[in-house]
Amino acid sequence: MTEFIDVDVRPILRAGGEPFSVIMAALERLEPGEGLRLYAPFKPVPLFDVMASKGFAHREAELEGGEWEIRFMRDDGSCEAAEAACATSGDSDWPEPVVHLDNRDLDPPEPMVRILAAMGRLAPGQTLCALLSREPVFLFRELTKRGHQWRGGFTSKDAYQLTVRVHA
């Protein structure tokens, strides 16, 4: 049975802060058999893909007032695979990217600005591929708001490849 370490990011977000580093620090402290129970004022969909890439599946429950409790557990096959609302894994249904961007040498937030601007010029269903120097965790939220889908991962120690499909 998994024991959970609680992380409540609601006060951080209400104060205008960014809780990602707090979540990642808690994740690093987990012992075998432990999971992370996150309390958030919204459903943290972009985080699901990040956690899946680190080997964690999730279970979600909406609380009163539209807040969420998310339980992240090591995805060791004992629970169903996480289902990220905005990330897909099938390669066959994604068209070849029509735009390729190499944003590895740009400072934040320029990579996100360039990607979102390029996405605005694409037709529904078209895709864009971008190379980045880090995982674009803040971009995931913007892509979700706009209804786009994405998939990505590190291709090497220094490159994260992101493919985004325009909302159809």
Salt bridges, closest charged atoms under 4 A:
ASP6 OD1 - ARG37 NE 2.52
ASP8 OD2 - ARG10 NH2 2.73
GLU60 OE2 - LYS43 NZ 2.77
GLU60 OE1 - HIS58 NE2 3.10
GLU67 OE1 - ARG10 NH1 2.84
GLU67 OE2 - ARG14 NH2 2.43
GLU69 OE2 - ARG71 NE 2.78
ASP91 OD1 - ARG151 NH1 3.30
ASP102 OD2 - ARG104 NH2 2.63
GLU142 OE2 - LYS145 NZ 3.37
GLU142 OE1 - ARG146 NH2 3.56
